[in-house]
């Protein structure tokens, strides 16, 4: 399984906490797993998790999930 890249953490000073990184990692893992469960069907995934399909497409693109 592809892991979400920690780009945001790289830009932080050494030892600094990045508040957004855990959420982004969770979203990536959640969307990737659910997409596999829906056999790659984005419409079905959007319905299953309660998001608008257009928003889900943008979210998947931002995480480079195909």
KASULRA-V528981 format. One record per residue. N is the residue number from 0. RES is the residue in one small letter. PHI is phi in whole degrees, 0 to 359 (* if undefined). PSI is psi in radians with two decimals (NA if undefined). OMEGA is omega as a letter, one per 20 degrees, with the letter a starting at -180 (* if undefined). Layout:
N&RES&PHI&PSI&OMEGA ; N&RES&PHI&PSI&OMEGA
//
This chain:
0&x&*&2.33&r ; 1&x&290&2.36&r ; 2&x&265&2.57&r ; 3&x&291&2.28&r ; 4&x&289&2.46&a ; 5&x&265&1.07&a ; 6&x&295&-0.71&a ; 7&x&296&-0.65&a ; 8&x&293&-0.54&a ; 9&x&294&-0.49&a ; 10&x&273&-0.10&a ; 11&x&275&2.57&r ; 12&x&300&2.68&a ; 13&x&305&2.25&r ; 14&x&85&-0.13&a ; 15&x&283&2.51&r ; 16&x&273&2.40&r ; 17&x&251&1.92&a ; 18&x&293&-0.60&a ; 19&x&280&-0.48&a ; 20&x&303&-0.82&a ; 21&x&298&-0.68&r ; 22&x&294&-0.76&a ; 23&x&295&-0.68&r ; 24&x&294&-0.74&r ; 25&x&299&-0.83&a ; 26&x&301&-0.77&r ; 27&x&300&-0.90&a ; 28&x&298&-0.76&a ; 29&x&297&-0.88&a ; 30&x&295&-0.70&r ; 31&x&297&-0.82&a ; 32&x&296&-0.80&a ; 33&x&294&-0.62&r ; 34&x&296&-0.69&r ; 35&x&296&-0.71&r ; 36&x&296&-0.54&r ; 37&x&267&0.27&r ; 38&x&55&0.61&r ; 39&x&79&0.09&a ; 40&x&275&1.84&a ; 41&x&291&-0.62&r ; 42&x&298&-0.79&r ; 43&x&295&-0.67&r ; 44&x&297&-0.80&r ; 45&x&302&-0.76&r ; 46&x&294&-0.72&a ; 47&x&294&-0.62&a ; 48&x&255&0.01&r ; 49&x&77&0.59&r ; 50&x&245&2.67&r ; 51&x&294&2.45&a ; 52&x&300&-0.72&a ; 53&x&296&-0.69&r ; 54&x&294&-0.71&r ; 55&x&297&-0.73&r ; 56&x&303&-0.79&r ; 57&x&296&-0.72&a ; 58&x&295&-0.78&r ; 59&x&297&-0.71&r ; 60&x&296&-0.70&a ; 61&x&297&-0.50&r ; 62&x&261&0.07&a ; 63&x&56&0.76&r ; 64&x&261&2.23&a ; 65&x&238&NA&*
//
